[in-house]
Amino acid sequence: MSLAFVFPGQGSQSVGMVANLAENFSEIRDTYQQASDVLGYDLYAIVSDGPQEKLNSTDITQPAMLAAGVATWRIWNKQDGQQPQVMAGHSLGEYAALVCAGAIEFTDAVKLVSSRGEYMQEAVPAGSGAMAAILGLDDDAVRAVCNEAAGNEIVEAVNFNSPGQVVVAGNRSAVERATELAKEKGAKRAVILPVSVPSHCQLMKPAADKLASDLEQIDIRQPTISVINNVDVKIETDPDAIRHALVRQLYQPVRWVEIIQSMASNQVTRILECGPGKVLMGLNKRIDKSLAHAALTDTDNMNKELAG
């Protein structure tokens, strides 16, 4: 049975999110300690005790989620879990996939994603950008809504999460216009998301430029496990191609539906979500019900999946 691992991004974080695993596996605390040493503050304390608003600050969310995914992967390996044929991560989760595939050192990635969060927040002043989920329209209909709603501002379809679930991002007023227009065009729901940054749209170009110079400074190696990237739905082995894809990922769409379809067409039969929550498991089931789906959210699920 061919296995894939997927890593969630922002939006899956919650206070206490890895507590159950931490009770039973030392890898959780050890990994968070490594991250805290890089960051200069106690990341695990924020994850454990909150407050949620602090954990939701994007420069903290990003290393917190990265550490959760990497720590969960370390547990899986320590317990001699089956090795995946392929990996992918949703947005920020792509960094966890690259760390776990041996392409980027964990400590380098912690520094990178913390800065990535800061750059994203700096690129768009708080309150002036927004993201919204549009449910019940096909991809082309959402793109058409964005074109019509944009005016002289930016609103783009940025996360193709599952059939009939597309997230849009851009200037707040343009996103609000797009949600109203989507409802007029027959969307089941169109809701503004509680995020501080409009990820994956052209407004993130300034952040991408800063991230590009950071990426030049770190060592990237050829992954030992294939990683399908968000931006091209491609497996890259060349370090410069990986760098370039991570830069473009900030201001181009996450093509999640195509990533899961690509896995299915390459003989993947089982997908495990490696990190907090079950967001990707829910999306993946809607993309392809024929695959086996599970999430390594706690000790019981971990042991169950390790047993096969």
Salt bridges, closest charged atoms under 4 A:
GLU27 OE2 - LYS78 NZ 3.61
GLU105 OE2 - ARG221 NH2 3.22
GLU122 OE1 - LYS210 NZ 2.89
ASP140 OD1 - ARG143 NH1 2.78
GLU148 OE1 - LYS185 NZ 3.64
GLU153 OE1 - ARG177 NH2 2.99
GLU176 OE2 - ARG172 NH1 3.60
GLU180 OE2 - LYS183 NZ 3.60
ASP219 OD2 - ARG221 NH1 3.34
ASP232 OD2 - ARG248 NH2 2.65
GLU236 OE2 - LYS234 NZ 3.52
ASP240 OD1 - ARG243 NH1 2.94
GLU258 OE1 - ARG255 NH2 2.82
GLU305 OE1 - ARG270 NH2 3.00
